[in-house]
Amino acid sequence: MIKILIVDDEKPICDLIDLNLSAAGYRCLAVQDGLSAVERLEKETFDLILLDVMLPGADGYEVMEYIRPLGIPVIFITAKHEVRDRVKGLKLGADDYLVKPFDVVELTARVEAVLRRYNKTDRLLSVGDVVVDVEARKVSKAGCPVELTNKEFGLLVLFVKNKNIALFREMLYEKVWGEEYSGDSRTLDLHVQRLRKKLGWEKKLVAVYKVGYRLEVPS
């Protein structure tokens, strides 16, 4: 399982990130200051670090100097939004830069993009008895193959990677169809209905009023 270190002095932010990335299948550990981050890195290995800039003890830039020789990918997460701050972080070796406040769906997408760049993504995703082989584009339920169309497979991967998160119709359509959402949800709704039926997810894949859909999975 992919292991992520969250470094942010605001505990509510840590908890929010932890909740959503854990729901997406990642293992997370959070600390609230720069020195604690360094101590953790001396004892454990991580696949990715989400690093705030303004930290007590040692700021994010100082922690980045320690991380760089370790070769661990880093995404800076900070309220500092000026171009010079982003440039400084990227020049120090950060792989991406996300400004607060951020959308959790965007955070998850950025995490996935950086992990893919380092070939650290999980090939297999699972929810209950449903297993998704992302690379082979194969799906099974209770060990039996499930035939999905390309669009159904794309929707499934988005739902599984964003478990317990309400996903907007606009985002689902634009991600899977690659086109701007026109406001007509019939095509999307039909594909979701077929996906529910094929996987037996009538009660798991629920509609969210005026938003879109959410895959509900017990924590």
C-alpha angles and dihedrals in degrees: 000000000000110000120210129190115210115201114187132130092218107083094198089057091049091049092049093050092044092050095051099040092046088052088052090056103264127128110232136193122185134202129178105216141042098246091052088052091054091048091053092048090053091056105033141033123235135190095212139007126212103202131191117209102215103062134150118242096020124007124235094262091055091047089049090059088058094045098048098077089049093064094225115149115245134200114195113220113190149137089235103104105167117119094240090057092052092046092050092052093047092047089053088058106269114152097212142359125220121188123215130273093048136169113250091224090056090047091053091048092051091048090052092048094053093045090051089052089057094041090242099126121123109251093204124054123184143187114182108309093345115100123188121199100201097190097045091038091227129141130195134183118202087345095306121115117250118205113221132175118240091259093048090050091050091051092047093054091050092050094046093048090049102042115176092008121117108236120204119238089232093057094045093050096045093046096047103032095033091224136107112268111252097194095256105117098179095101093048093044091051092052091048090051091052091047091051092051096046093049099034089241098138090128098033102050101059133179117243112212113251091351116065132249140331131197105222114209124168112249 
